[in-house]
Each structure stands twice: as C-alpha cells, then as structure tokens.
Amino acid sequence: MMIATIQPRHVRLWQAGQNRNWEFAAYELGTLRGAFKRLGEAHPLDHDTSFQEMIASVTEQPFKALDNAIKSKDEIGFSKAYTDLTDGCNSCHQGLNRGVVVIRVPTRTSLSDQDFTSVAR
C-alpha cells in the first residue's frame, strides 16, 4: 500500500510545491492525509505497535506545517515541512524494522522519492 498510495502522493506534493501550484499542493496534501488514514485503518497493528498512532506521531506536525505553508504560499516553510515529513517517514520505517526503505526529498532529475543508494542511519 505504501508504494501504491503513499509514495506517489508524496512525490506529487513535492512537485506541486516546487512549481508553486498551491491549489494542487493543497489537494495532494489532502489525498496524502487520506491515504495515511486508510493505511492505518487497513493495518491497525504492526509488530504489536499501533500503526495509526505511529503514523500520527510522525505526520501530524509536518501536515500542519505543510498546510500553513501552502495557505500562505511560503516556499521556504513548505520545503522545511516537506523535509520534516520525509524524515518522519524514515523514522517510522526504522521504528517498524523497515529501515532499508529510505525516502528522500525528490530532486528535479528524479521521478522517485526513494533512495536506493543508502541505508537509514
């Protein structure tokens, strides 16, 4: 579900912010929130850990910051909040013993946000 629902929305949110398409960024932030919600509902536990609580702990603050940055059309705030969200994703992967899955802030030359070259530290 992560690859099919979360990863593409993560990338499109970044692309919208980079292009200052704030309306689309707001839309993608909403779809990303919804995708995380559905993921937590579909898999309530992971290794005896509440997946919903884990998701909320790493996304709540970055989602608020992203929402504020999008509403105020703040490119710097958007970049920081997006990086914080990405870091949160990686901390969740590590916490659930999936540290081999490393997400990054995409680059203009990349269509992917997954880093296949490094191991999370």
C-alpha positions as CSV (number, residue, x, y, z in Angstrom):
1,M,0.0,0.0,0.0
2,M,2.9,2.4,0.7
3,I,4.2,2.2,-2.9
4,A,0.7,2.3,-4.4
5,T,-0.9,5.0,-2.3
6,I,1.6,7.0,-0.2
7,Q,4.7,7.3,-2.4
8,P,3.1,8.8,-5.5
9,R,1.2,11.4,-3.4
10,H,4.4,12.3,-1.6
11,V,6.2,12.9,-4.9
12,R,3.2,14.9,-6.4
13,L,3.0,17.0,-3.3
14,W,6.7,17.9,-3.7
15,Q,6.2,18.6,-7.4
16,A,3.3,20.9,-6.7
17,G,5.3,22.9,-4.1
18,Q,8.3,23.2,-6.4
19,N,6.0,24.6,-9.1
20,R,4.2,26.9,-6.7
21,N,0.9,25.3,-7.6
22,W,-0.6,25.9,-4.2
23,E,-4.0,24.7,-5.2
24,F,-2.7,21.3,-6.3
25,A,-0.4,21.1,-3.3
26,A,-3.4,21.6,-1.0
27,Y,-5.2,18.9,-3.0
28,E,-2.3,16.4,-2.8
29,L,-1.8,17.1,0.9
30,G,-5.5,16.2,1.4
31,T,-5.1,13.0,-0.6
32,L,-1.9,12.1,1.3
33,R,-3.6,12.6,4.6
34,G,-6.5,10.4,3.5
35,A,-4.1,7.7,2.2
36,F,-2.3,7.5,5.5
37,K,-5.6,7.3,7.3
38,R,-6.8,4.4,5.2
39,L,-3.4,2.7,5.6
40,G,-3.7,2.9,9.4
41,E,-7.2,1.6,9.3
42,A,-6.3,-1.3,7.0
43,H,-3.3,-2.3,9.2
44,P,-4.1,-1.2,12.7
45,L,-1.1,-3.1,14.2
46,D,2.4,-3.7,13.1
47,H,4.7,-5.8,15.3
48,D,2.3,-5.1,18.2
49,T,2.6,-1.3,17.6
50,S,-0.4,0.8,16.8
51,F,0.2,1.7,13.2
52,Q,-2.3,4.5,13.4
53,E,-0.6,6.1,16.4
54,M,2.8,5.7,14.7
55,I,1.6,7.4,11.6
56,A,0.0,10.2,13.5
57,S,3.2,10.7,15.6
58,V,5.3,11.3,12.5
59,T,2.8,13.1,10.3
60,E,0.7,15.4,12.5
61,Q,3.1,18.3,12.9
62,P,4.5,18.2,9.3
63,F,1.0,18.1,7.9
64,K,0.0,21.2,10.0
65,A,3.2,23.0,8.8
66,L,2.6,22.0,5.2
67,D,-1.0,23.2,5.4
68,N,0.2,26.6,6.8
69,A,2.9,26.9,4.2
70,I,0.5,26.1,1.4
71,K,-2.1,28.5,2.6
72,S,0.5,31.3,2.9
73,K,2.3,30.3,-0.3
74,D,5.5,30.1,1.7
75,E,8.1,28.2,-0.3
76,I,10.7,28.0,2.5
77,G,8.2,26.8,5.0
78,F,6.9,24.3,2.5
79,S,10.4,22.9,1.9
80,K,11.1,22.6,5.7
81,A,7.8,21.0,6.4
82,Y,8.2,18.6,3.5
83,T,11.7,17.6,4.7
84,D,10.3,17.1,8.2
85,L,7.5,14.8,6.8
86,T,10.1,12.9,4.8
87,D,12.3,12.5,7.9
88,G,9.2,11.3,9.8
89,C,8.5,8.7,7.2
90,N,12.1,7.4,7.6
91,S,11.8,7.4,11.4
92,C,8.6,5.3,11.1
93,H,10.3,2.9,8.8
94,Q,13.2,2.5,11.2
95,G,10.8,2.1,14.2
96,L,9.0,-0.7,12.4
97,N,12.2,-2.5,11.4
98,R,12.0,-1.4,7.8
99,G,14.9,0.9,7.9
100,V,16.1,-0.4,4.5
101,V,13.2,1.7,3.0
102,V,14.7,5.2,2.8
103,I,12.6,8.1,1.4
104,R,14.1,11.3,0.3
105,V,13.1,14.7,-0.9
106,P,12.9,14.3,-4.7
107,T,15.2,16.1,-7.0
108,R,14.2,17.7,-10.2
109,T,16.0,14.9,-12.1
110,S,14.2,12.2,-10.3
111,L,10.7,10.9,-10.6
112,S,11.1,8.9,-7.4
113,D,11.4,9.8,-3.8
114,Q,13.0,6.6,-2.7
115,D,16.8,6.5,-2.1
116,F,18.1,3.1,-3.3
117,T,21.7,4.1,-2.5
118,S,21.9,4.3,1.2
119,V,20.8,2.7,4.4
120,A,18.9,4.7,7.0
121,R,21.1,5.7,9.9
